[in-house]
Amino acid sequence: MKLKTVAYMIRCLTNMHVGKGDATYEVVDKCVQRNVITGVPCIYSSSLKGALRHFFSSHKFAYIDHVFGSDMSRDAENENKKNEKEYSVGNFTFFQANLLAYPVQSLDNGTNYILKTNNGLKRPIEDLAKHLGVENYIQSESFNLEEDDQLYTHLEHLPVIARNKLEDGKSENLWYEEVVPAESRFVFFVSYDNEEIFKEFDEIIQEGVIQIGANGSIGYGFCKIANVTNPFKK
């Protein structure tokens, strides 16, 4: 069966920290993932796929291995499947989530912020949609975003939050980490091979709140995901 592809939008309900995992010798100890070419914040496909698999595992989703593949890190039985036919890497393809819009402080519209974008953010998403053959993709102009050519200044200097580890009431460790602020928007694509399985997948992914990245215990990374295509349109 020929693969079909749809687009999803992530709305950050809270601040998000999806760390890139490497050491830094700068003021910020823990940086977020960024596009290796543009430096714009993103969510790598491996991090996104892992977060979604964890979410679906709590929903008794019968096709979890078909969609995501066998989970070597969580299922000890999969160690015995590695060299067997039943072991798989998954039949759905998850693409990197790219930043589409970023909230910028404003005192003029009653919400204290305005969602802003620019051609540098939109173009990679729209180009990828075209190359993947995404039908009925809702263009970014439909999301009431304000254009801002100076947006990269905000993206270069994300909010930095001081984190403090306490033991017996005493500060034992202080570090600083970047966050992508609440109300940011990302877009990612999913290619699928089975219409019936996808319909169930699509329903589940939109019904709950999904946690992406680190520090879920302190409220980081909680998101809503919405399908911004109409793949079943005749």
N, C-alpha and C positions, 0 to 999 in steps of 0.2 A: 504494500500500500504506500502511495506517495505521502510523504510527510506534509502536514499542514502546520501553520504557525499562527499564533495569536499574540497580542500584546497585553501586558498587565501594567497597571500603575500602582506603585507603593506610596502610600501617604503615611509619613512618620507621625504617629500620635504623640510620641515622646522623643527626647534626644536619643540619638543612635551613635554607638561606637562599634564599628566593625573594623577591628584592628588589622594592620598589615603584617604584624608579627615579627618584624625585624628590629634590630637594635637601633637606637638613635642616640646621637651625642649632642642633640640640640636641647633647647629649653624644654620642649614638649617631649615627655618620655614615651608616650604611646600615641602614635599617629593613626589616622583612619586610612582605609584603602583608597587609592587614587588611580585614575587612568594613567598608565605608564607613559603615554605620549603627551597628553594635555595637562596632567596634574589635577584634573577635576575629580572631586570625590565620587566614588562609585562603590558597587558591591560586587566583588568577584563572584563568578558563577559557582565556584566550589562552596563559598560561604553561603550563598543564597540557596543552593540545592540542599546543603546540610540543614539549614534552618527549616526549610519546607519539609524535608523528610521527617524531621523531629516532630513538626506540627501534625503531619499526616499519620504518624505512628500512634498518636493519641486518639485518632478518629476511627479506628478499626477499618481502615481502608484496605480492601481485599487485594488491591493491585499495587501495593506499595513497592514490591520488588520489580514488577513490570515497569513501573514509572521511573523509580530511582535506582534500581539495581540492588544487588545484595549488599548489605551493610556490614563490612568487615569489622568495623570498630565497635558495633553494638551487638552483633549476633555471633556468638562463639561457634555456632554450628557452621557458619559460613567458611570457617577455616578449612572444613572438610569439602566445601563446595568449590574451592578456588580452582581446582584442576578438573572439575566436572562440568558437564553440559549445562546443569541447572544454574550455575553461577553466571551472573550477568552484570553489566555496567549500567543497565537501564535503557529503556526504549524511548523516553522523552529526553529532549535536549533543552538544557537551561542556559540561556545566554546572560552575560554580565548585565547587571542593572545600572543604567546610566542616569545621571542626574538630569532632570528636565527643568525643575523650578526650585528656587531657593527663597525663603522668607526674609525680607528686608524690613527693618523697623520703619514704621510710618505712624504719624499722629493725625493723619488727614481722613482716613476712611472708616474710623470707628472700630477697626479690628486690631489696631496697633502694629500691623504688618501688611506688606503687599508681597504676593508671590511674583517673583521676577524670573525672566529667562532671557536668552539671547540666541542668535543664530549658531554660535559655537556650541551651545548645549543641544539645540533642536536638530541641527543638521545630521550628526552621527546617528541619532535615533531614527530619523526619517529615512536616511540612506539605508540603514540596516533593514528597516521595514520593507523598503522597496526591493532590496536584494533577496530577502527571504520570502517575498511574495505574499506579504501579509495583506489580506483583503479587508476592506472596510475599516482600516486603521483610523481612529479619530485623531485628526491633526491637532497639534498643540494649540493652534489658534482658538480651538473650541473650549479651552480650559480657562479663558479669561485671565491670561497671564500678561504682565506688563513687560515690555522690552526694556532692557538695561544693558547698554554696551560696556558699562563699568562694573558689571557683576563680578568679573574675575578678581577684583580687589577683595571682595567679601570671601570668595572661595579660597583665596590664598591664605587667608587668616581666619580660619574657623574658630568658633568659641572654644576656649580651653578651660577645663574644670580641674580644680585641685582635688585630689583624692587622698584620704588620710586613713591609715590603718591604725586602729587603737587596740592595745592590749592592756588589760587592767586599768583602763582609763587614761593610759599614757600613749602619746603619739610615737609609734615605732617606725613609721614609714610614710613619706609624703611624695606623691608623684603627680604629674600633670598629664592629662590626656585630652586629645581633640574629640569633639563631638560634631556630628551633623545635626542641626537643630530641628526640633519638632516642626511639623508642617512642610518640611522639604518633600519633594516629589521625585521619585525615580521611575523609569520605565524599563521593563525587561520583556524578553520574548521567550516563548516556550513552543517547541516543535513537538508534535505528537503523531503517533502512528495508528491509533485506534479511536474511532469516534465515540464509541460507547464508554470506554474507559475515560476518555477526556471529559465527557459530559459530567461524570461523577467527580472527577478531579476539579473541574471548573466550579462546580457547586460548592465543594468543601473549601477551596482556597479563598472564596469570597465570604464565607459565613462567619468566620471568627476573627479574633485578633491574633496576629502572628508575631513572635518575638525573633528578631534578627540581630545577631552580633552578641557582644559581651555584656555583662552586668545587668542581666534581666532581673536579678534580685533587688536592684535599686531602681527599677523602672526604666531602664534603657531599652531602646530598640523595639518598642511595641508599635505595630503597624496594622493598617488595613490595606488589603490588596483588592483591586477591582479590575475586571476585564474591560479594556478600552477598545475592544473590537467587537464585532458581531459575527462570530464564525459560523453561526447557524442560519444567517440570512440567506434566503433563497434567491 
